[in-house]
């Protein structure tokens, strides 16, 4: 009824759509995924969407990765969306745990961790930010 995919054996499932692409994940525990087009927005819009604490995280990601603000903020937005899909609160704290030279990030929130990346589809110039979140059992990239 809420549009969320379900399976009968109790596994966690999640799906996200961006244009004609679908990102889906499944696991034995709650999981979440999100894929979003990196869209330019004024700083004030990102500030309103993310709030103070999460905007600071976007700025930290920007400094650590060299991403522009739109890309860094979209990564944070991805993780927020993933947390919603596993039932975490809207105010769950986020922290950047790892930043790899190949562009992958590890962002955690309590007992959950999300891997984040930005991709460009072959033959297109549009960038997509995506994240996959699961239980944090000593997560690493």
C-alpha positions, 0 to 999 in steps of 0.5 A: 500500500505504501509503494515499498517493495516487500518479500515474503521471507522477511528480507530487506528490499529497497528500490529507487528510480531516476529517469529510466534507471532503477537501483534495487538492493536486497539483504537479510537485514533492513536495506535502503538505496537511493539514486538521484540526478545531481541537479544544480540548486542555490546554496539556500535551497540545499540549506533548507533541504538539509538543515544545518548539521547535514549541510556541514556534512555536505561541506565536509564531503565537498572539501574531502572529495573535491565535489561541487556543492550540488554533488556533495549535497546530493550524496547527503540527500541519498543517505537521508532517503536511504535512512527513511527507507529503513525507518530511521528518524529524520534527525538521525545523525550522520558522519563521514567515516571514509573517503576513497580516492576512487570517489566512494564514501562511507557515511554512517548513522548509528547502526547503519552505514551507507556507501555512496558514489557518483556515476555518469552513464555511458553516452550521457553527461548527466551525473547520478549520485547513489547510495546503498545502506545496510546494517553497520557491521564494521563496514568498509569500502 
